[in-house]
Amino acid sequence: MILLDGKKISQKIKINVKNNVNQLIKAKKRVPQLVVIIVGDDYASHIYVKNKIKACEECGIKGQVINFAETISQAEVIETIEKLNQNSTIDGILVQLPLAKHLNEFTILNKIAVNKDVDGLTSINAGKLLQGNNNAIVPCTVKGIIALLDAYNLSVRSKDIVIVNNSNIVGKPLAMLLSNLGATVTIANKMTNDLSLYLKTADIIVSAAGVHDLFDAKMVKEGVVIIDVAINTNKNQKLVGDVDFQAMKAKTKAITPVPGGVGPMTIAMLLENLMILYHQKSLITS
């Protein structure tokens, strides 16, 4: 059984980013800058943002957080994004999800300039990904999953893959990217009848349902690869994924731990995407 150690692989990526930033500093060039917008006081969201800013600082990247109260109006959020779009020193803008219920996620995300869409969630980047355009900025979690598989030489080509998630952040963009890479993809969701029917033939399962013990070892085949994206809290207040790691690992070819699997890779890909946007801008302005 291969443990897909996202923490270890992400460290290698962060070292590459840090070396890139150090080269910019030596050349007396502007340091890349990320701005994260967060609305409200959701504890988990603030932890995620804290970790993102910490990773920026570790790599020499400027990280800024704009924290709005839960009652902020949509017009005020959009006004802030439009100002950031016009600021030439800002390379990436990230809106931390989920947003407050009175805010329209689709409208707000699509106000981010495509050349600053560090999380790849605008309709333009989604369209590029759908078309197989290599210039698409891929959502960080999706990109992290592929990078983790690549790091362990686990090919997706010609594999049967089941994704238990149909969100715009994970399921849909991941399905598009995997399809572009030659996989046969099934997207399952909460409306799927008899999930085990699909799981038992899958070569790779990506689960991001947010439901602990969603499926067990009896529902998957021997030698399956499991990517557990979810972060849940069990009855003992311990962080767990969708899968019972201890029960499942004996049957798998490879599996991600939770925490320490996809989470660190998501942050590493955020930094990598930011550097891509920075260098794209430099090519245009040079």
N, C-alpha and C positions, 0 to 999 in steps of 0.2 A: 504494500500500500504506500502510495506517494502522498506525503503531506504537502499540500500546495501552500507554501509559506509566503503569504502576501507581504508580511512584515519584512522578510529578508529581501525579496525581489524589489519591493518599493524603496528600500534603502539604496540599492544600486542605482535606481532611476534618479533618486534625489541627489546622489553624489554627482551624477552626470549633469543635472540641472545646476547644482552649486558650482561646478567647474565652469560651466557656460557663463554663469553670472560673474564669476571671478575674472573671466577673460574680458567681459564687457567693462568691468571696473578698471582693469589694467589698461584698457584702451581708452579710458576716460569717457565712456559712453553712458548714457542714461540707464539706470537700473529699472528692470521691469516692475510694474505695479498692478496689483489686484485690488479691486474694491468689492466687498461683500455686503449686500443689503439684506438685513433680517428684520422681520416684523413680529413684534410681540415678545413674550417671555417663555416660549416653549423650551423646557430644559434640554431636551435632546438636541434641538436645533442649535442652541447656544454652544453645546459641547462640540458639535460638528464644526461650527464656525471657528471656535477656539483652536481646534486641531488644524484647521486649514491655515489660519493665520500663523500658528506656531511653525508649521512646515515651511511657509513662505520665509519666515525670519531665519530658519535654519539654513536656507539656501541663499540668503542675501537678497531676497525679493521683498519689496515694500508691500505690506498688507494693511488695508484699511477696512474698518467695519463701520457701516452706517446702520444704526439701530433705531428703528421706528417703533412707536407705541402701537399697540393692537388696534387703536382707533384711527390710525392714519388713513387719510382718504386716498383713493386710487389716483386722483389727479396729482396729489403731492408726490407719490411714489414715481409716477411717470415723469414729472418735472425734474426730479432728482436724476433719474436715468438719462434723460435728454441732456442735462448739464454734464454728466459724466461722459456721454457720447462725444461731446464737443471738447473735452479736455484731452489734449494730445499726450499728456504724461500718464494717462490711464490706459493700460493694455488689455485688461480683462474686467468684465462686470459679471458678477454672479448674484442671482437672487436666490436666497436660501428658501427651499420649500419644506413643508407646505406653508402657504400664505394664509392670512386670516380669511374667513369665509366670505366676507363682503368684498374681497378683492378678486378680480378676474385674472387668474394665472396666465391664461393664453395671451390676453391683451398686454399684460405687463412684460412677460418674457419677450414678446415680439417688438417691444420698444427698444430692446438692447440692440445696438448697432451690430451687424453681422461680423464686423472685424473686431468686435470686443466680446463676442458670445463664447466665453471660455468654457461653458458647460454644454455647448452644442445643442441647446434646446429651442432655438428659434425655428420658425417654419422653414426658413431658407436652408439652414443646416440639415434639418430633417429631410427636406426635399433632395438635397445633394446626396445624403446617405442612401435614400431610396433609389436614386439613379446610379449608385455605385461610383459617385464622384470622389476621387482620392483627395480632393481639397476640402472635403467636409470636416468640420470640427466634430468629433464623435463624443457623445456624452461620456463623462468621466468614469462612471461605474461600468458602462459597456466596454469602453476602451480598456479598463483595468482587468476585466474578465478575460478578454482576448490576450492581453499582454501576459497574464498569469499562466494561461494555457500554453502560450508560445514559450515562456521561460522554462517549462518542463517538457517541451517537445511533444505536446499533446495536440495533434492536428484535428481540425474540425471538418476537413474536407471529406465528403462522402459519408459523414456520420449522421445518425438519426439523433436529433437533439430536441428535448422537450423543455420549454421555458414555462415555469409556473408563475406568470405575471404578465399582464398586458398593458402596463403603464407606458406613458410617453417618455419616462426617464430610463426604464430598464427594458421591459418586455418587447415593445415595438421596435425601438432602434436596435436592440440586440438581435432580434429576428432578422431585420434587414441586413445587418452586417454579416451575420452567420450565413445567410443565404448568398450574399455576395462572395463569400469565401468558399462556397461549394457544399454547404451542409443542407440537409433536409430538416426543416424546422416545423415544430408544432407548438403553438401558443395555447396554453391552458389557462383557465381563470376560475373564479368562484362559481361560474355557471356550468363548468365542465361536468358532465355526467361520467362517473366511474373513472376517476383520475388514474387508477392503477392500470387500466387498459392501455394507456399511453406510456406510462412510466416503465412498465415491465419490458418494453422493447427498445428503450432509449439507450444509446451509447453514452450520452452526456445529458445530465439533468441540471438545469439552472433554476433554483427555487428562490423566489423573492416575494412570497405570499404574506410574510409576517405572521405565520401561524406555527407555533412550536409543535413538534411531533405531527406535522402535516401528513407524512407518510413514513413507513418503516421498511426494514430490509426485505420483508416478504414481497413488497410491491416493486422491487427493482431486480434487474438481472445481475448475475455475477460479473464483476469486472467493470461496472459502471463508473463513470466519472461524475462526481457531484460538486457543483459550485453552489454554495449556500450563501446567498446575498443578504438574507434577512438578519436583523438584530432584534431579538425579543428578550423579555425578562421572564424567567420561570418562577415557580412558587417560592424558591429559595433566594429570589432577587439576584440570580446569576444571569449574566448575558449568554444567550443561546441563539441558535439559528432556527430554521424551519425543521432541520434534521436532528435526530438523536445521534450525535457524532459517535459516541462510544458503541452504540448498537450497530451503526451502519458501516463503520470503517473496515471491518473484517471482510465485507462483501465488495468493497470498492477497489478500483484500480488506483484512483486518486480522489482526494476530498479536501475541501478547504476547512480550516478551523474557524470558529466564531467565538471570540473576536480573533483578529490576526490574519484573516484571509483576504476577502474582497475589500474591506474597509480601507486598509492602508494603501491598496492599489488605486482606489478612487482618488485619494488625495494626491498620490504621485502623478496620476494622469492629469489632474487639475494643473499642477505645476508644469507638466510637459505641454499641455494645451496653451498655457499662458506664454511659454517660450515660443511656440509656433506663431501665435498672434503677434508677439513682439517682433520677431524676425520678418514676418510678412509685412508689417508696417515699415520696418527699416528698409526693406527692398523698394517699397513704393516711394518713400521720402528721400532715399539716397540718390 
